[in-house]
Amino acid sequence: MFRRTFWFTAGAAAGVWATTKVNRKLRQLTPESLAAQAANKAIEAGHRLKDFALDVRDGMAQREAELGEVLGLNEDPELPAPRRHAAIENRNDPKYVERSTYSYNRNEDH
C-alpha cells in the first residue's frame, strides 16, 4: 500500500512539474513575449555597437594625434584666405549671366 501511495505521489509531482514547465515555455513563445525578447536583444546590440563606435573614435583620435606628433602637423599654420566663387562675386553683373552656360530651365530635356 505504501508503494502505491509513493508512486501515486511521485506521478502527481512529476505531472505538476511538467505542466509548470510546459506553461512557462508556452508563455515564452507568445507573440508579445517574442517581441519583447527581440526588442531587448536589439537594444543590447545597439549598446554594443555604440560602445564599439566610441572605442573606434577614441582610437582614431589617439592615432591621429600620434601621427601628427611624428609628422610635425600639430603646429598651427596660418590658414589660406577663403576663396570666393565667380558666381558669388559677379552676381549683380549681367555680363556674367549672359556668358554663363548654365540654363535656368530645370525642365529642359536636352
Buried (B, 14 or more C-beta within 10 A) or exposed (E): EEEEEEEEEEEEEEEEEEEEEEEEEEEEEEEEEEEEEEEEEEEEEEEEEEEEEEEEEEEEEEEEEEEEEEEEEEEEEEEEEEEEEEEEEBEEEEEEEEEEEEEEEEEEEE
